[in-house]
Amino acid sequence: MTPRAKERYQKEIVPALMKEFSYQNVMAVPRLRKIVVNMGLGEAIQNAKLLDSATHELAEITGQKPVITRARKSIANFKLRKNMPIGAMVTLRGDRMYEFFDRLTNVALPRVRDFRGLSTRAFDGRGNYTLGLRDQLVFPEIEYSKVDKVKGMNISIVTDARSDAEALALLRHLGMPFRQEAPRRPAGAPAGDGKTGEKKDKPAGE
């Protein structure tokens, strides 16, 4: 069965984006390429069992076996040696990617305490977006009674969009709950509106 997020993309989002950005060819419409979920565990240097639980939990969350990430270089101050295991990572593509995206946006993020929406300022300038979660318990696949330690994770959503604006539109159409934010001021610009010098209120959640 086709994941519902993928089906919505094909039937509803592609036509909407073609109209919004005046694409002449359906192949020009941006799409999701992959989602990378990474758990960094510096504490695993002292406690190897944390790595075992992290890989198990990440597999439960994503439906795919993680790979172990290793230190690229030695750092004496942290007792870290090159190639020492320091985390776990999963790269999702295809149907699993869409299934995870659906659960992230519709199940996990609404369970985040005091959630007010995602920032639109976490794009990398190349159409990719990264968000951080403070703990794994927002995913219902994880049982509270079996958690040995709260573990955060970074989730990177990679698209083939040509700009951050196009990537933002794609992710919004797919259901990512972004909050409304005022545009960034140019460096050196006054805090006011350029006329009265009055300060503007910050967007909610900042």
C-alpha positions as CSV (number, residue, x, y, z in Angstrom):
1,M,0.0,0.0,0.0
2,T,1.3,3.5,-0.9
3,P,2.0,5.6,2.2
4,R,-0.6,8.3,2.5
5,A,2.0,11.1,2.6
6,K,3.4,9.9,-0.7
7,E,-0.1,9.6,-2.2
8,R,-0.9,13.1,-1.2
9,Y,2.3,14.4,-2.7
10,Q,1.6,12.7,-6.0
11,K,-2.1,13.6,-6.3
12,E,-2.4,17.0,-4.5
13,I,1.0,18.6,-3.7
14,V,2.7,18.3,-7.1
15,P,-0.2,20.1,-8.9
16,A,-0.3,22.8,-6.1
17,L,3.5,23.4,-6.3
18,M,3.4,23.6,-10.1
19,K,0.8,26.3,-9.8
20,E,2.5,28.1,-7.0
21,F,5.9,28.3,-8.6
22,S,4.9,28.1,-12.3
23,Y,6.9,25.0,-13.0
24,Q,6.7,24.0,-16.7
25,N,7.7,20.4,-16.1
26,V,6.6,18.0,-13.4
27,M,10.2,16.9,-13.0
28,A,11.0,20.4,-11.7
29,V,8.7,20.0,-8.7
30,P,10.8,19.5,-5.5
31,R,10.5,16.2,-3.6
32,L,11.8,14.5,-0.6
33,R,15.1,12.6,-1.2
34,K,15.9,11.1,2.2
35,I,15.5,11.6,5.9
36,V,18.5,11.1,8.2
37,V,17.8,10.4,11.9
38,N,20.9,10.6,14.1
39,M,21.3,9.9,17.9
40,G,24.7,11.2,19.2
41,L,25.7,9.5,22.5
42,G,28.9,10.9,24.0
43,E,28.1,9.0,27.2
44,A,28.6,5.7,25.3
45,I,32.3,6.2,25.8
46,Q,31.8,5.2,29.5
47,N,28.6,3.1,29.1
48,A,28.5,0.8,26.0
49,K,25.0,-0.4,27.0
50,L,23.6,3.0,26.0
51,L,24.6,2.3,22.4
52,D,22.7,-1.0,22.5
53,S,19.5,0.7,23.7
54,A,19.9,3.5,21.3
55,T,20.1,1.2,18.3
56,H,17.1,-0.7,19.5
57,E,15.0,2.4,20.0
58,L,16.0,3.9,16.7
59,A,15.0,0.7,14.9
60,E,11.6,0.8,16.7
61,I,11.1,4.5,15.7
62,T,12.1,4.2,12.1
63,G,11.4,0.6,11.2
64,Q,15.0,0.2,9.9
65,K,18.2,-1.2,11.4
66,P,20.6,1.7,12.3
67,V,24.3,1.9,11.6
68,I,26.8,2.8,14.3
69,T,28.5,6.2,13.9
70,R,32.1,6.5,14.9
71,A,34.5,9.3,16.0
72,R,36.4,10.7,13.1
73,K,39.4,11.7,15.2
74,S,40.8,11.3,18.8
75,I,40.1,13.9,21.4
76,A,42.3,13.3,24.5
77,N,40.3,15.6,26.8
78,F,37.1,13.6,26.3
79,K,39.0,10.2,26.3
80,L,37.7,9.8,22.8
81,R,39.7,7.6,20.3
82,K,39.3,7.6,16.5
83,N,36.7,5.1,15.3
84,M,35.2,4.7,18.8
85,P,31.3,4.3,18.5
86,I,29.6,7.5,19.5
87,G,26.0,7.1,18.2
88,A,23.5,5.5,15.8
89,M,22.0,6.7,12.5
90,V,19.3,5.7,10.1
91,T,18.9,6.9,6.5
92,L,15.4,6.5,5.2
93,R,14.3,6.6,1.6
94,G,11.2,5.6,-0.4
95,D,8.1,4.4,1.4
96,R,9.8,4.2,4.8
97,M,10.8,7.8,4.5
98,Y,7.2,8.9,3.8
99,E,5.8,6.7,6.6
100,F,8.3,8.2,9.1
101,F,7.6,11.7,7.9
102,D,3.8,11.1,8.4
103,R,4.3,9.8,12.0
104,L,6.8,12.6,12.8
105,T,4.4,15.4,11.7
106,N,1.1,13.9,12.9
107,V,2.0,11.9,16.0
108,A,5.4,12.8,17.4
109,L,5.6,16.6,17.1
110,P,2.1,17.2,18.6
111,R,3.3,15.2,21.7
112,V,6.3,17.6,22.3
113,R,5.6,19.5,25.5
114,D,4.7,23.2,24.9
115,F,5.0,22.7,21.1
116,R,4.4,26.0,19.2
117,G,5.4,25.0,15.8
118,L,8.8,24.6,14.0
119,S,11.0,27.4,13.1
120,T,11.3,28.3,9.4
121,R,14.9,29.4,10.0
122,A,16.5,26.0,10.2
123,F,17.1,25.5,6.5
124,D,20.7,25.2,5.3
125,G,20.5,27.4,2.1
126,R,20.3,24.3,-0.1
127,G,16.7,23.3,0.5
128,N,17.4,20.9,3.4
129,Y,15.9,21.2,6.9
130,T,17.1,19.9,10.3
131,L,15.2,19.8,13.6
132,G,16.2,18.5,17.0
133,L,14.0,16.4,19.5
134,R,15.0,16.4,23.1
135,D,13.8,12.9,23.8
136,Q,12.6,9.7,22.1
137,L,9.4,9.4,24.2
138,V,7.4,11.5,21.7
139,F,7.3,8.5,19.5
140,P,4.6,6.0,20.7
141,E,6.8,3.1,19.7
142,I,9.0,3.7,22.7
143,E,7.7,2.4,26.1
144,Y,8.4,4.7,29.0
145,S,9.0,1.8,31.4
146,K,11.8,0.4,29.2
147,V,13.7,3.6,28.7
148,D,17.1,3.6,30.5
149,K,18.0,7.2,29.5
150,V,16.3,10.1,27.7
151,K,18.0,10.5,24.3
152,G,17.7,13.4,21.9
153,M,18.1,13.1,18.2
154,N,18.6,15.3,15.1
155,I,16.4,14.7,12.1
156,S,17.6,16.0,8.7
157,I,15.1,16.2,5.9
158,V,16.8,16.3,2.5
159,T,15.0,17.6,-0.6
160,D,16.0,18.4,-4.1
161,A,14.5,21.9,-4.0
162,R,16.5,24.6,-5.7
163,S,15.9,27.1,-2.8
164,D,14.8,27.2,0.8
165,A,11.6,28.9,-0.2
166,E,10.6,26.0,-2.5
167,A,11.6,23.5,0.2
168,L,9.5,25.4,2.8
169,A,6.5,25.3,0.5
170,L,7.0,21.5,-0.1
171,L,7.3,20.7,3.6
172,R,4.3,22.9,4.5
173,H,2.1,21.2,1.9
174,L,3.3,17.8,3.3
175,G,2.0,18.9,6.7
176,M,5.1,20.1,8.7
177,P,3.7,22.4,11.4
178,F,5.8,25.6,10.9
179,R,5.0,28.7,13.0
180,Q,4.6,32.1,11.6
181,E,7.8,34.1,12.0
182,A,8.8,37.7,11.1
183,P,11.5,37.9,8.4
184,R,15.0,38.4,9.5
185,R,16.3,42.0,9.6
186,P,19.4,42.7,7.5
187,A,22.6,43.1,9.6
188,G,22.8,46.7,11.0
189,A,19.2,47.5,10.4
190,P,17.2,49.3,13.1
191,A,15.0,47.3,15.4
192,G,12.0,49.4,14.5
193,D,10.1,49.8,11.2
194,G,12.5,52.4,9.9
195,K,10.0,55.2,10.4
196,T,9.3,55.6,14.2
197,G,12.1,53.5,15.6
198,E,9.6,51.6,17.7
199,K,10.6,48.0,18.5
200,K,8.5,45.3,17.1
201,D,7.1,42.4,19.2
202,K,9.0,39.1,18.7
203,P,7.1,36.3,17.0
204,A,5.5,33.8,19.4
205,G,7.8,31.0,20.5
206,E,11.0,33.0,20.1
